[in-house]
Amino acid sequence: MKKWLSSLLVICLLMSSLAFAVSGEKITSIQFTYSDMTKQVGSEFQMSYVVTPQQAANGGIVWVSSDPATVKVNQKGYVTCLKAGLATIKAISKGSVASAACVIEVVKDASSATDTPIAAVKKNVPVQAIAINQTLMQLPVGNSRYLIATFTPRYASNRSVKWYVTDERVASIDSNGLLVAKQVGETTVVAESNNGKTFQCKVYVVPITKTNSVDLNSVVLPFNDVYGVPELDSIRYVYKKELMNGVSADQFSPYGGVSRAMMATILYRIQGEPGGVKHKRFQDVAWEMWYASPVFWIDKVGIMKGVSKNSFAPDGALTREQLATILFRFADFKGLKPKGPGYLYDLSDRDQVSNWATEAVQWAYDNYILKVDRGLIYPQATASRADVARAIHVFFSLLE
């Protein structure tokens, strides 16, 4: 009896070990049933696919959409078609060993809906152009993001892509488009098709601290005008921190301007909305206005002043050099004691920076608070809401 029980125990242990080994197997390949789909707006469905080995755990897949505002996919591969347009759904095995992609066109007319099986893909259709789902992005050190390549025509026969970066010290990218930020700096991601067509995405890697460790991928934005915006992560950050809201329920207006009153309110929120500020010297700031307390506070502490003795101009727009100057003063107020060399040695438009803003703009440039495009910082341009979101996001990394 004892011998029989011992044998049974050994068999159970062996079966348990075998089950663990099978469930722990890594996915070595993923294949979708369809290479292309045309679906109607509002369609919802589960992506159909097979993995190798068949017994590998399907839970080891990361799902990504090139345009979540058009087609979104959850981490179980369930797809929702939100509006007319084109998006690529990509499934990547955890560990980035294997991947598969499917192009989905969303149309308004149900009669156009169709699916193209993998076996029916046209042969010998060359790639005419390749693109990346982002052309410019910022990524904090240590963070990673999947990039997706799209092709013209969408039914090109060979949709393989070679990924590389121009400066591997700053970031790395693997064969499935997983970009990893390594150190502060700038680099360019290049996607190359099998016939030599290329597309580039500029990447700015910014400092990271525990403040920036908010799980940005988990932040669900209600706005439909921010996907594809380079400052998307910064918009997620300020929204999560309740520093900036939308201009409406579903619009953030990333390229809209920021008023002086709004900038005062953002810094007031960062400071914890200190109370007890009671004074009124601006004739254009009424007590009952939503920005009254922020304006009175920011004037009292000297971070922002009025445009004249009796006027604050709450609806006035901010320029980029003014944004830099305000944050420079705020950094000093927070005890950072910022310093800039006072000479904009490598900016092509340095002669457009006002004398009073030189040190602040240089500081903002050195700390990646203001984005530079091809050596231009555009000091006199109006600061956009995306500019402010980026600046606040990076500024928080300096506080730790």
KAZIMO-V859481 format. One record per helix or strand of 3 or more residues. SS is the DSSP state (A for helix, B for strand). FROM is the first residue (numbers start at 0). LEN is the number of residues. Records with the same first field share a line. If there is no record, write none. Layout:
SS: FROM-LEN / FROM-LEN
//
This chain:
A: 1-22 / 109-3 / 117-3 / 209-4 / 215-3 / 231-9 / 259-11 / 291-10 / 319-14 / 349-3 / 354-12 / 384-14
B: 28-4 / 33-7 / 43-3 / 48-4 / 60-5 / 70-3 / 77-4 / 84-9 / 98-9 / 113-4 / 128-4 / 135-5 / 143-3 / 148-4 / 160-5 / 170-3 / 177-4 / 184-9 / 197-9
//
